[in-house]
Amino acid sequence: MIKIGCDILRNMILFELKNCINRKEFKVVFMALFLISISAFLMTCYIFYGHPLSFVRSAYESGIIRGNYSSLLLNVEIILLPVFATIIYSDSFYTNARLGTYKNILTRTDKKIYILSQCIVIFLVTFFTFFIPLLINQLLTFIVFPLVGFDNNSALPPFDLGYQKEYLFDFVRIQWPLLYDFIYMALDSLFASLFALFGYSLFFVFNKSRVFVIAGMFIVLQILNFVLSVAGYYEYSIEQYLYSLSKGSYIVLVLWIVLLLSVSLSIIILKGFKYEIDIVK
Amino acid sequence: MKRYLGKIILAILLSLTIIIPNFVFADYESYVAYSLPRLKGDNYTNVHDKQTNDNYIKNQVTALDNTDSADFWVVTQDGTRISDNYNQKVTNYPITINFRPTIHKYKGDQIKMGMQNARLSTGYAFVSGKVDFR
């Protein structure tokens, strides 16, 4: 019985994965993120082209995660992260319910399995949609920039590592610079997945308009960041944990992850599993 | 003792030639709560005359409000950029910002330091520190 359930779930995941990857929204978002990554790489190359080696920084510090010149592009990506993340596939249930395909799917599978498979696909696809372009940028910088830079982003002399324990993962930055870049790539992608899942759950509550949920989530997050910044508590905002070289607390980071995940799953279990087709008109 | 007096005086004089320039030209100017405008807007210090032929300036950030780091660079009086961007946190020692390799600035040339928030923030941030334009 369990084996049959697993088979159905696996088939549903594959089915949803195929649907998601064939969607226009996924292709547009992936291309946008890919363009941001490539532009960041080209911008850094343009700045350092012709510089003597003593003024060239290491590949770890020239990628999009830590690059000084391409930081504007990463900033834009992070600010638009909730929008990009929810556009990909978060509205799938809402769209299926509107178009009526929801009914056809439910004649062949259990509603819980259907929703669960969508959650898994949304989480994984969003994660890799963000992670792969960031990874490509990092790989490209390895081709062009040296592993050891004679200059660095902070203008520090070679004997000074600039270690400050208030900054998150700062010891990792010194010991394993590549791991540090990977941690932030993964964190950005993870929060994108969490936003996507949160957006998916919101569609069970606000089912009147697609734009309302996507734009609403973006505006609420921006207001939250602004209020925390004005109040002097910017270290507690989500944005703080998406940028490298940031101060912060590991506990707050874990709390944000747990909060977003638990709220999303609670709404999905309490609202989504009991959702009725006729409610959507 | 008399034999060594001349050598001792010479040694002291030589030592002073090494030590004195570091004090004479260490002419730091403080800046307090300079604003780092929202959305990565730029801000600049006043224009200063260079006191030496050194192709660098020294800048120390002593406090940052509402951000964790700020970017600094050097421009000429007319706004031409003469150094790369450097990201600085709060430190208890000054950081050397070198000019670009093809740039040479001499005593009397006018330069100023640019700064911006390292992030695209919707709120203002502030930076305090001291800078020696050399």
Interface residues (C-beta under 8 A of the other chain):
Chain A: I47 H51 P52 S54 F55 N68 Y69 S71 L72 N75 V76 I79 D151 N153 S154 A155 L156 P157 G162 Q164 Y167 Q222 N225 F226 S229 V230 G232 Y234 Y243 L245 S246 K247
Chain B: K40 D65 N66 T67 D68 S69 D71 D84 N85 Y86 N87 Q88 K89 T91 I95 T96 I97 N98 R100 P101 A118 R119 L120 S121 T122 G123
